[in-house]
Amino acid sequence: MDKDISAHSGLEGRLLALIAPAVEEMGYEIVRVAVLGRERPTVQIMADRADGMLINVEDCERISHAVGAVLDVEDPIPGAWTLEVSSAGIDRPLTRAKDWTRFAGHQAKAEVLVPIEGRRRFAGISLGSDGTVARMRLDDGTEVALPLAEIRKARLVLTDALIEDSARMVQPASDAGVEQDGKKEPPASKVH
């Protein structure tokens, strides 16, 4: 399993442990696993290609079939549930140390569990990560080190520079399949 994966706990951690080997064997990385809802939960998987390119609809379908098969056999969720697989997107969550480093130089927002110098929310430029902390240069020019284990949520801020950089991560149009007839395709979804 990816040593740089974000800290998932509880059911999400168990799901990650079950599905990560199959997903990684296919050439993908899991960015985030989330379980939403109670009566009929939805398991949301955000993934990247291991080669750094953005995933497309066909990639999501491949991941969905593989993850669905693993979860159907292991049966970690009682009753009916829905599986959604999607790209992490352009204004993606920053869940792993390598995300902070990969997107160094881009604007981000983060919220920590335990206040740092009286603050829980931070906005500024990602300066990367050393594996234990994510560094940011705040709007006032000061720098802050956010312990990765204490980050409640973090994500990139959509900017022109981020869009431009993300455009370089798109596969050639012949196999992209993300847009058809000018419409963005929804995430691959499957009911179990």
Helices and strands as residue ranges (DSSP letters): H 10-25, E 28-36, E 42-49, H 57-74, E 82-87, H 97-102, E 107-116, E 119-129, E 133-138, E 143-147, G 148-150, E 151-156, H 160-167, H 173-176, E 179-180, E 183-184, E 188-191
